Amino acid sequence: MNTVLVVEDSLSQRECVSQQLTWSGWNVIQASDGVEALRQIQNNSPDLVLLDLIIPRIDGYRVCRLIKANPHTQNIPVVLLTGKGQHLALSYGIKHAEAYVGKPWQPRELLDTLKRVLLDTKKEPQTASADAWTDYGILIFKIIQLYECRVQPWTEYGSEIIKLYEKALAAFEQALIIEPEHILANHYRLMAEKNWNSLQEKLEQSQPCKVCPYYHGTDGINCAVHPWGRPGEFCLDWELS
């Protein structure tokens, strides 16, 4: 039984497509945003990813690029789910994905597309080069910069930024294991390490929120998301930490 990861932020649409695929014999796992999608791919290695373009935290286009840039996941086929008015994003995204299905989708069209893509993209794993790992690390580094340009990035995206720095540095290390004198990998690793060390110094001057992955200052200002403490036994932010 093949496993498909369905990435869609709309609960109703995610459940609808998941039910259709389950009835057709697929093993289905789900994700509601880009960060969760990448975690599911790392933990479950699905045979195919059905990916909506407009999703929170990391959009579908960048998730697709990360999948295809990562030497460990580049052979996983991606089918994009696109709505009306997404033609510009699609023109970029289809360069990396294997196919796309428009919304509202027809069940038969969706199933036929997934089966065709799965048959057409059976590839043997290839040994990753230093260049491939370097390109993957650079892509992650660029996404980190997008996060850091946002207003109060550590308030909303602290845990994501930390994980992305760890992945970027790991990618550059993989490149340097293969080719120790790789100029670009060395350059970006030093840049990432410098930025990461600077951020760690800032974090040492802050305190983590007691109920979620966010931060507040040492002056005692509470976390803006949970100023009164943990909201309940099952807190989504707590579970994501």
Secondary structure, DSSP 8 states (H G I E B T S, - for coil): --EEEEE-S-HHHHHHHHHHHHHTT-EEEEESSHHHHHHHHHHH--SEEEEESS-SSS-HHHHHHHHHHSTTTTTS-EEEEE-TT-HHHHHHHTTTSSEEEESS--HHHHHHHHHHHHHHT--------HHHHHHHHHHHHHHHHHHHTSSSHHHHHHHHHHHHHHHHHHHHHHHHHH-TT-HHHHHHHHHHHHHHHHHHHHHHTEEE-SSSS-EEETT----SS-TTS--SSS-HHHHH-
